[in-house]
Amino acid sequence: MKFLKLRKVGRGAVALASVAACLTLLSTEHAQAQTTVTVTGTVNPTIWIDPDGCMHWAADGGVEGYMEGRVNPQTGMPVCMAVNTCATANADVLFATDSARLTHAGRQQLENFFRGAGAFAYAIYGHTDSRASDEYNIRLSQRRAESVAGVARSVGARVARQIGYGERRPVAPNNSAGNMQQNRRVEIVCYR
């Protein structure tokens, strides 16, 4: 940094001149030290629905996202939809054992369901029995939920989320073949 020699002129003039000179030097050196970063992209606005069915305005440009709860302008209350489990499909009908690939009949059944259900959006939850490891079952149930979500999207339905729970949310104890079959399922939740 350069130092200036100032001679005594008048208190106000010297003070003003020294401040101006310092600011000029600092801003020049600061500007030279900075690099210019250009960020380009597309902002994708959407409505995100939380697990309770409440809507949020969301925008994501790939660098940093933004989200704000959607509220009713008259009441100031959050805008939430009715949430209900509108379908539970037995995984044995939709998939072969140990597979996330839909059977032809399973795909047809799901396409018909999503075309006629008429919900604003869907959440899809995959479940398994407890025969394999927890980690394996989580991955299998996630892949199955993604397969069902893919069918929904292929017919124009909006999927808010797809989650694989594996064996962690059984509807029956995994102590018999019949109970295990009940636990191998895909639940579809409708947001209306």
C-alpha positions as a Markdown table, in Angstrom:
| # | Residue | x | y | z |
|---|---|---|---|---|
| 1 | Met | 0.0 | 0.0 | 0.0 |
| 2 | Lys | 1.3 | 3.5 | -0.8 |
| 3 | Phe | 1.5 | 6.2 | 1.8 |
| 4 | Leu | 0.7 | 9.8 | 1.0 |
| 5 | Lys | 2.6 | 12.9 | 2.2 |
| 6 | Leu | 0.1 | 15.6 | 3.0 |
| 7 | Arg | 1.0 | 19.2 | 3.8 |
| 8 | Lys | -0.9 | 21.3 | 6.1 |
| 9 | Val | -3.5 | 23.3 | 4.2 |
| 10 | Gly | -6.6 | 23.6 | 6.3 |
| 11 | Arg | -8.2 | 21.1 | 8.6 |
| 12 | Gly | -11.2 | 20.3 | 6.4 |
| 13 | Ala | -9.3 | 20.2 | 3.2 |
| 14 | Val | -6.5 | 17.9 | 4.5 |
| 15 | Ala | -9.0 | 15.5 | 6.1 |
| 16 | Leu | -11.1 | 15.4 | 3.0 |
| 17 | Ala | -8.1 | 14.9 | 0.7 |
| 18 | Ser | -6.6 | 12.2 | 2.8 |
| 19 | Val | -9.9 | 10.2 | 3.0 |
| 20 | Ala | -10.4 | 10.5 | -0.7 |
| 21 | Ala | -6.9 | 9.4 | -1.5 |
| 22 | Cys | -7.1 | 6.4 | 0.9 |
| 23 | Leu | -10.5 | 5.3 | -0.5 |
| 24 | Thr | -9.2 | 5.6 | -4.1 |
| 25 | Leu | -6.1 | 3.4 | -3.3 |
| 26 | Leu | -8.1 | 0.9 | -1.3 |
| 27 | Ser | -10.8 | 0.5 | -3.9 |
| 28 | Thr | -8.3 | 0.1 | -6.8 |
| 29 | Glu | -6.3 | -2.5 | -4.9 |
| 30 | His | -9.5 | -4.3 | -3.8 |
| 31 | Ala | -10.9 | -4.3 | -7.3 |
| 32 | Gln | -7.7 | -5.8 | -8.7 |
| 33 | Ala | -7.8 | -8.6 | -6.1 |
| 34 | Gln | -11.3 | -9.7 | -6.9 |
| 35 | Thr | -12.3 | -12.0 | -9.6 |
| 36 | Thr | -15.6 | -11.9 | -11.5 |
| 37 | Val | -17.8 | -15.0 | -11.2 |
| 38 | Thr | -20.7 | -15.3 | -13.6 |
| 39 | Val | -23.5 | -17.7 | -12.7 |
| 40 | Thr | -25.9 | -18.7 | -15.4 |
| 41 | Gly | -28.8 | -21.0 | -15.3 |
| 42 | Thr | -32.6 | -21.3 | -15.3 |
| 43 | Val | -34.8 | -20.8 | -12.3 |
| 44 | Asn | -37.4 | -23.5 | -12.0 |
| 45 | Pro | -40.4 | -22.4 | -10.1 |
| 46 | Thr | -42.7 | -25.0 | -8.6 |
| 47 | Ile | -45.0 | -25.8 | -5.7 |
| 48 | Trp | -43.6 | -28.2 | -3.2 |
| 49 | Ile | -46.0 | -30.1 | -1.0 |
| 50 | Asp | -44.8 | -31.2 | 2.5 |
| 51 | Pro | -45.9 | -34.5 | 4.1 |
| 52 | Asp | -48.8 | -32.7 | 5.8 |
| 53 | Gly | -50.2 | -31.6 | 2.4 |
| 54 | Cys | -49.3 | -27.9 | 2.9 |
| 55 | Met | -48.1 | -26.1 | -0.2 |
| 56 | His | -44.9 | -24.0 | -0.5 |
| 57 | Trp | -43.8 | -21.8 | -3.4 |
| 58 | Ala | -40.3 | -22.9 | -4.4 |
| 59 | Ala | -37.7 | -21.8 | -6.9 |
| 60 | Asp | -34.3 | -23.4 | -7.6 |
| 61 | Gly | -31.7 | -22.0 | -10.0 |
| 62 | Gly | -29.2 | -24.8 | -9.3 |
| 63 | Val | -27.0 | -22.6 | -7.0 |
| 64 | Glu | -29.3 | -21.6 | -4.3 |
| 65 | Gly | -33.0 | -22.3 | -3.8 |
| 66 | Tyr | -35.8 | -20.4 | -2.2 |
| 67 | Met | -39.0 | -21.6 | -0.5 |
| 68 | Glu | -41.9 | -19.7 | 1.0 |
| 69 | Gly | -45.0 | -21.2 | 2.6 |
| 70 | Arg | -48.1 | -20.6 | 0.4 |
| 71 | Val | -50.8 | -18.8 | 2.5 |
| 72 | Asn | -54.4 | -17.8 | 1.8 |
| 73 | Pro | -54.4 | -14.0 | 1.2 |
| 74 | Gln | -57.7 | -13.5 | 3.0 |
| 75 | Thr | -56.9 | -15.5 | 6.2 |
| 76 | Gly | -53.1 | -15.7 | 6.3 |
| 77 | Met | -53.4 | -19.4 | 7.0 |
| 78 | Pro | -51.3 | -22.0 | 5.2 |
| 79 | Val | -52.8 | -23.6 | 2.1 |
| 80 | Cys | -53.0 | -27.3 | 2.8 |
| 81 | Met | -54.7 | -30.1 | 0.9 |
| 82 | Ala | -56.5 | -33.1 | 2.2 |
| 83 | Val | -54.2 | -36.1 | 2.4 |
| 84 | Asn | -55.4 | -39.7 | 2.3 |
| 85 | Thr | -54.0 | -43.1 | 1.3 |
| 86 | Cys | -55.9 | -43.6 | -1.9 |
| 87 | Ala | -54.3 | -46.9 | -2.9 |
| 88 | Thr | -52.3 | -49.7 | -1.5 |
| 89 | Ala | -51.0 | -52.1 | -4.1 |
| 90 | Asn | -49.6 | -55.5 | -3.1 |
| 91 | Ala | -46.0 | -55.6 | -4.3 |
| 92 | Asp | -46.4 | -59.3 | -5.3 |
| 93 | Val | -48.8 | -58.2 | -8.0 |
| 94 | Leu | -46.7 | -55.2 | -9.2 |
| 95 | Phe | -43.2 | -56.8 | -9.1 |
| 96 | Ala | -41.4 | -60.1 | -9.4 |
| 97 | Thr | -39.7 | -61.3 | -6.2 |
| 98 | Asp | -36.5 | -59.2 | -5.4 |
| 99 | Ser | -37.2 | -56.9 | -8.3 |
| 100 | Ala | -38.2 | -53.3 | -8.9 |
| 101 | Arg | -39.2 | -53.9 | -12.5 |
| 102 | Leu | -42.9 | -53.6 | -12.9 |
| 103 | Thr | -44.9 | -56.5 | -14.4 |
| 104 | His | -46.9 | -55.7 | -17.5 |
| 105 | Ala | -50.2 | -56.2 | -15.5 |
| 106 | Gly | -48.8 | -54.1 | -12.7 |
| 107 | Arg | -47.9 | -51.2 | -15.0 |
| 108 | Gln | -51.4 | -51.3 | -16.7 |
| 109 | Gln | -53.1 | -51.3 | -13.3 |
| 110 | Leu | -51.0 | -48.3 | -12.2 |
| 111 | Glu | -51.5 | -46.4 | -15.4 |
| 112 | Asn | -55.3 | -46.8 | -15.1 |
| 113 | Phe | -55.2 | -45.7 | -11.5 |
| 114 | Phe | -53.2 | -42.5 | -12.1 |
| 115 | Arg | -55.3 | -41.6 | -15.1 |
| 116 | Gly | -58.5 | -41.8 | -13.1 |
| 117 | Ala | -57.6 | -40.8 | -9.6 |
| 118 | Gly | -57.7 | -37.0 | -10.2 |
| 119 | Ala | -55.5 | -35.9 | -7.3 |
| 120 | Phe | -53.4 | -32.7 | -7.5 |
| 121 | Ala | -50.3 | -34.7 | -6.5 |
| 122 | Tyr | -49.2 | -38.1 | -5.1 |
| 123 | Ala | -46.7 | -39.4 | -2.6 |
| 124 | Ile | -45.5 | -43.0 | -3.2 |
| 125 | Tyr | -44.1 | -45.1 | -0.3 |
| 126 | Gly | -42.5 | -48.5 | -0.9 |
| 127 | His | -42.4 | -51.2 | 1.8 |
| 128 | Thr | -40.9 | -54.7 | 2.1 |
| 129 | Asp | -41.0 | -57.6 | 4.5 |
| 130 | Ser | -38.1 | -58.4 | 6.8 |
| 131 | Arg | -36.5 | -61.3 | 4.9 |
| 132 | Ala | -33.3 | -59.4 | 3.8 |
| 133 | Ser | -31.1 | -56.9 | 5.6 |
| 134 | Asp | -32.5 | -53.5 | 6.5 |
| 135 | Glu | -30.1 | -51.7 | 4.1 |
| 136 | Tyr | -31.1 | -54.0 | 1.2 |
| 137 | Asn | -34.8 | -53.6 | 1.9 |
| 138 | Ile | -34.5 | -49.8 | 2.0 |
| 139 | Arg | -32.8 | -49.8 | -1.4 |
| 140 | Leu | -35.4 | -52.2 | -2.9 |
| 141 | Ser | -38.4 | -50.3 | -1.6 |
| 142 | Gln | -36.9 | -47.0 | -2.8 |
| 143 | Arg | -36.4 | -48.5 | -6.3 |
| 144 | Arg | -40.0 | -49.8 | -6.3 |
| 145 | Ala | -41.3 | -46.4 | -5.2 |
| 146 | Glu | -39.4 | -44.8 | -8.0 |
| 147 | Ser | -40.8 | -47.3 | -10.6 |
| 148 | Val | -44.3 | -46.5 | -9.5 |
| 149 | Ala | -43.5 | -42.8 | -9.6 |
| 150 | Gly | -42.2 | -43.2 | -13.1 |
| 151 | Val | -45.5 | -44.7 | -14.2 |
| 152 | Ala | -47.4 | -41.8 | -12.6 |
| 153 | Arg | -45.2 | -39.2 | -14.4 |
| 154 | Ser | -45.6 | -41.0 | -17.7 |
| 155 | Val | -49.3 | -40.4 | -17.7 |
| 156 | Gly | -48.9 | -36.7 | -16.5 |
| 157 | Ala | -49.5 | -37.1 | -12.8 |
| 158 | Arg | -47.5 | -34.9 | -10.4 |
| 159 | Val | -45.4 | -36.9 | -7.8 |
| 160 | Ala | -44.5 | -34.9 | -4.7 |
| 161 | Arg | -42.2 | -37.5 | -3.3 |
| 162 | Gln | -41.3 | -41.2 | -3.4 |
| 163 | Ile | -39.7 | -42.8 | -0.4 |
| 164 | Gly | -38.6 | -46.4 | 0.4 |
| 165 | Tyr | -39.2 | -47.4 | 4.0 |
| 166 | Gly | -38.0 | -51.0 | 3.6 |
| 167 | Glu | -39.2 | -53.1 | 6.6 |
| 168 | Arg | -39.5 | -50.2 | 9.0 |
| 169 | Arg | -43.2 | -49.6 | 8.8 |
| 170 | Pro | -44.9 | -53.0 | 8.8 |
| 171 | Val | -48.7 | -53.3 | 8.9 |
| 172 | Ala | -48.4 | -56.8 | 10.4 |
| 173 | Pro | -45.8 | -58.7 | 12.3 |
| 174 | Asn | -43.3 | -60.5 | 9.9 |
| 175 | Asn | -43.9 | -63.8 | 11.6 |
| 176 | Ser | -45.8 | -65.7 | 8.8 |
| 177 | Ala | -46.0 | -65.8 | 5.0 |
| 178 | Gly | -49.4 | -64.1 | 5.0 |
| 179 | Asn | -48.2 | -61.2 | 7.2 |
| 180 | Met | -45.1 | -60.8 | 5.2 |
| 181 | Gln | -47.2 | -60.5 | 2.0 |
| 182 | Gln | -49.2 | -57.7 | 3.6 |
| 183 | Asn | -46.0 | -55.8 | 4.4 |
| 184 | Arg | -44.7 | -56.1 | 0.7 |
| 185 | Arg | -46.7 | -53.1 | -0.6 |
| 186 | Val | -46.6 | -49.7 | -2.3 |
| 187 | Glu | -48.8 | -47.1 | -0.7 |
| 188 | Ile | -50.1 | -44.2 | -2.8 |
| 189 | Val | -51.1 | -41.0 | -1.0 |
| 190 | Cys | -53.3 | -38.5 | -2.7 |
| 191 | Tyr | -53.2 | -34.8 | -2.2 |
| 192 | Arg | -56.6 | -33.3 | -3.0 |
